[in-house]
Amino acid sequence: MPANSVNEDRFDEVLGQALRGHREPVPVDFTERMVRQVREVEERRILARVVWQERIALAGSIAVGAAAIVAVMLFPGRIGAFLRSTGASLVERGAGWADRIPQTIEVVVSEWQLYAVLGVLLGFAICCFLDLLAGDKLRMA
């Protein structure tokens, strides 16, 4: 539950019951203080979850780095050969792509209207996808 979306119906009910049983005068800003405390507790819970996720990510990064170091120490020949072959294949593919750049530019220039419409459609699809995933979070900010 996001920090800003407090279940107001349930909160009002509990607050009403507590105030009916209370016999002393209630301060004017009592409700505001209670809502602020509820939000602070929710924010602390969210912050603790974020800190936990960051710690897990850091531990994963350290584990992957340690595994890479161990792999290089145990299999230096295989790792070196793998990296050399990967680098050589990337250079070959890159050279092939570099030769296609002028041809691609000519096609885009000649068909720019089509690519403009496709770009707008792609942008609309991305906006719809982001709204689907994080629409509520974006509207609250």
C-alpha positions in Angstrom: 0.0 0.0 0.0 1.6 3.3 -1.0 2.3 5.9 1.7 -0.3 8.4 0.5 -3.2 6.0 0.2 -4.3 5.5 3.8 -7.5 3.4 4.2 -9.4 6.4 5.4 -12.7 4.6 6.1 -11.1 2.1 8.5 -8.9 4.8 10.0 -12.0 7.0 10.7 -13.8 4.1 12.2 -10.9 3.2 14.6 -10.4 6.9 15.4 -14.1 7.4 16.1 -14.2 4.4 18.5 -11.1 5.6 20.3 -12.4 9.1 20.7 -15.8 7.9 22.0 -14.1 6.0 24.7 -11.8 8.9 25.5 -13.1 11.3 28.2 -10.4 14.1 28.1 -10.5 17.0 25.7 -8.8 16.2 22.3 -6.3 18.6 20.9 -7.3 20.4 17.7 -4.6 18.9 15.5 -5.0 15.3 16.9 -6.2 13.8 13.6 -3.5 15.5 11.6 -0.9 14.2 14.0 -2.3 10.7 13.7 -2.4 10.8 9.9 1.2 12.1 9.9 2.3 9.2 12.2 0.6 6.7 10.0 2.3 8.1 6.9 5.7 8.2 8.7 5.3 4.5 9.7 4.4 3.6 6.1 7.3 5.6 4.7 9.7 3.9 7.1 8.4 0.5 6.0 8.9 1.4 2.4 12.4 2.8 3.1 13.4 -0.3 4.9 12.2 -2.4 1.9 14.3 -0.3 -0.4 17.3 -0.6 1.8 16.9 -4.3 1.9 16.6 -4.5 -1.9 19.8 -2.4 -2.3 21.6 -4.7 0.1 20.5 -7.8 -1.8 21.7 -6.1 -5.1 25.0 -5.2 -3.5 25.5 -8.8 -2.2 24.6 -10.2 -5.7 27.1 -7.9 -7.3 29.8 -8.9 -4.9 29.0 -12.6 -5.4 29.1 -12.3 -9.2 32.4 -10.5 -9.0 33.8 -13.1 -6.7 32.6 -15.9 -9.0 34.3 -14.1 -12.0 37.6 -13.9 -10.1 37.4 -17.5 -9.1 36.6 -18.5 -12.7 39.6 -16.6 -14.0 41.9 -18.2 -11.4 40.6 -21.7 -12.0 40.2 -21.6 -15.8 42.4 -18.9 -17.2 42.9 -20.5 -20.6 39.2 -21.1 -21.3 38.2 -17.7 -20.1 40.8 -16.0 -22.2 39.8 -18.0 -25.3 36.1 -17.2 -24.7 36.8 -13.5 -24.4 39.0 -13.4 -27.5 36.4 -15.3 -29.6 33.7 -13.0 -28.3 35.7 -9.9 -29.1 36.6 -11.2 -32.6 32.9 -11.9 -33.4 31.8 -8.5 -32.1 34.5 -6.8 -34.3 33.3 -8.8 -37.4 29.7 -7.9 -36.7 30.5 -4.3 -36.1 32.4 -4.0 -39.4 29.3 -5.5 -41.2 27.1 -2.9 -39.5 29.4 -0.1 -40.3 29.1 -0.9 -44.0 25.3 -0.8 -43.8 25.1 2.7 -42.3 25.1 4.7 -45.6 22.5 2.4 -47.1 20.3 2.7 -44.0 20.5 6.5 -44.1 19.4 6.5 -47.7 16.4 4.3 -46.9 15.3 6.4 -43.9 15.7 9.7 -45.9 13.6 8.3 -48.8 10.9 6.9 -46.5 10.9 9.5 -43.7 7.1 9.9 -43.6 6.7 6.2 -42.9 9.3 6.2 -40.2 7.8 9.3 -38.6 4.4 7.6 -38.3 6.1 4.4 -37.0 8.0 6.4 -34.5 4.9 8.1 -33.2 3.1 4.7 -32.9 6.1 3.3 -31.1 6.1 6.3 -28.7 2.4 5.9 -28.1 2.9 2.1 -27.4 5.7 2.8 -25.0 3.6 5.5 -23.2 0.7 3.0 -22.9 3.0 0.3 -21.6 4.5 2.6 -19.0 1.1 3.8 -18.0 0.0 0.2 -17.6 3.0 -0.7 -15.4 3.4 2.5 -13.3 0.4 4.7 -14.0 -0.8 5.0 -10.4 2.7 5.8 -9.2 3.2 8.5 -11.9 -0.1 10.2 -11.1 0.7 10.4 -7.4 4.1 12.2 -7.9 
